[in-house]
């Protein structure tokens, strides 16, 4: 007899507590294989296909496309051991809830039988972004929890497509933002490629609507006295007043990418006693070396890849900065490999993809991986596994045309290097004043893992390599 198992929305990665259903990949009655993707969801960071760890017949789905589910909420139920839809129990949550409450529970299966069933009918792999071949130590049997009688599929979202055709919008977050503010996406012109409507287009439309909306505060009625009575001036609403009482004020929900970033940065500031040091460096020789490397043919080398190569060499000399702090055990945990994160600005907001084993990669390999992850970030296809697990982060804010910054550490890492723009400036070179390509480098570090001497030594080594790339050859 088939056993009905409930598959819940799994943990999708660090800091992610909810996801929106974008598209169901299976229907009730479909036969699914172990680890087959069953639903596509969008988190605050990426679009993810969620695989089901059970093989059998889908008997129920929970949540419509466009609805948002928290981690741990039921996604679907699968009749394990059933090969035909006819063998399936009722297909909806309401049908399951209608079963008599007094029905006796089935006796637990013997341990040996349960183990055998789990090994043949489930993969045990419920973490997304780490592949389907999870090591045995991480595998776990998912225990079925009784379904509440009130559980029911979420209501379907209201359509945003008109009869004239599909609205050029991809992100469910953009569609939801438009719904919440009563915007008709058919009336917007997208600023993205091929007219794609982006989140910034919706936010601008919301701001324009708020600015044009008339004040809802009625004027005071005239006094019923025969002679004119002066009306006292109305004092401005306090800062904490609700948006409805203050014309022109727009409230933007702090969720999605913006909410995830806010939580991450708040935790960093709360938990990490950080300090920042910076230095100006003459990058003329580094730029010349990059030009020579790219002129030699082959794959192009990016400036970020060269900075990454310098950072990994500096971390080999100062491993204190490639670590994390375990306050529960009161220990500094130094990490043997460098998984290098880099800040990337996309239409979805700020993301920090991670280049695995950056210390073992060449400049060409780093350039290719930076390009691949950046493109995936812009397309919204980064997996949680590609967005977590970093040990050190590079932040190239020079692309925004600014010289310096005090980066906030990407918790739970111990340091971040910021790179400003490279611009011609007067500089003393070989004892004479000259115009050189100058960059400002900023290092924010966790003062618990090291003192200023170590941080200064790291930053000075990076600056020396920027000014004289041949210094890097000593560590190759």
C-alpha positions, 0 to 999 in steps of 0.5 A: 500500500502506498505511503503518503509523504509530505514534502515541505519547502526546504531551507534555500540558503543562508538568510532566506526564510520565504520564497514565491512560487513562480511555476509548478513543474508537476500536476496532481496525478503526475508520477515523479522520480526521486530528485525531480524538480517539481516547482520553480520558486523565486527567493530574495536572491535567486530563481531556484528549481526545487527537487522533490526527495521522494518518488511516487504520485503527486497527490496534492499541491499547496500554493498557487503560482504567485503565492509566497510560502515560508520555509517549512510550509508544505509544498506537495504530498507524494504517494510513495510506492504508487505507480498510478494516479488511481492508487493515490489518496485525495488530491487536495488539502481540504479532502485530506482535512475532511478525514475523520479526526478520530481515525487511528494512526497507523502503527510505526513501521519496523526500523529495518523496513523504514530504512530500506524504504527511505533508501529506495524511495527518497534521496534525503537531499532537501537542500537546494543548490548543492546538487543531488549527490549529498554525502551520506552524513548530510542525508536525513529522513524527512518525517511526515507531520500531521496536516492541519485541518485548516491547511488549504491551497493559497488563493490564486494571484490576480492576473496582470496580462491583458487581452492584448498580450503578455505584459513584458515583465519577468520577475514575480516580485515586480508583479507583486509590487505592482499589485500591492500598489494597484498599478496596471503594468500594461500602462508602463513602459519598461526600461529594460532590454526589449521593453522589459519592465523592471522593479525601478520602473514600478517604483518610479510609477508609484512615486509619480502616483503618490506625488500627483495624489491630492491631499486627503486632509479636509480643510477646516470648516468656517466658524458659524460666527457672523464675523470672520474668525481667523483659522489657526495654521495647521501644524505639519504632521509629525515624522512618525505619522502614517503615510495616508496622513502625509501627502507625497510620502511613499512607503516601500516594504522592506522585503525581497532583496532589499529586506535580505540585504537589510537583515544581513547588514544589520547583523554585521553591524550588531555582531562585528566590531569592525574597523577600516584602514585605507591607502592610496596606491599607484596602479599605473604598472598594474594597468600596464601589465593587464594591457600587456597580458590581454595584447598577448592573445587568449582569454581577456583578463579583468581588473577584478581578476587581478585584484582577486589574485593579489588578495588570495596571495595576501590572505596566504600571508595573513590567514587571520583575515580569512576566518570567522568567529565562533562566539559560542565556543569563543574561538577564531576559526581560520579557514584553509580555502578562499571562497571569494565573494564579490559584490555585483549590482543587478536589476534585482539589487545587490548580490554577492556571488562566491567564486569557489577555491579562488586561491587555486585559480589562475587569472584567466579562470577567475576572469571567466568565473566572475563573468559567468556569475555576474551574468547569472546574477543579472539573469536571476539564475544564481543558486543559493549555493553560489550565493553563500559560503564566502570567506572574504569579499571584494567590493569594486565600488569604483564602477560607480565613479567614487573614490573611497568607502567604508565597506560593511563586512559580509557576515560571518566573514572577517574582512572586505576589501574595497576598490575605488575608481582608478583615475589620473592624479598628480603623484611623486614617482621616482622623485618627480611629480608626474600624472599617474593612475591612482586608486584608493583601497579600503580594508574593513576588518573584524577587530576580534580576529586581528589588530591593526598591525595585521590589517595594515600588513595585509593592505600594504602588501596588496598596495605593493602588488598593485604598484609593482605587480612583479611582487606577486611573482614571489608567491606564485 
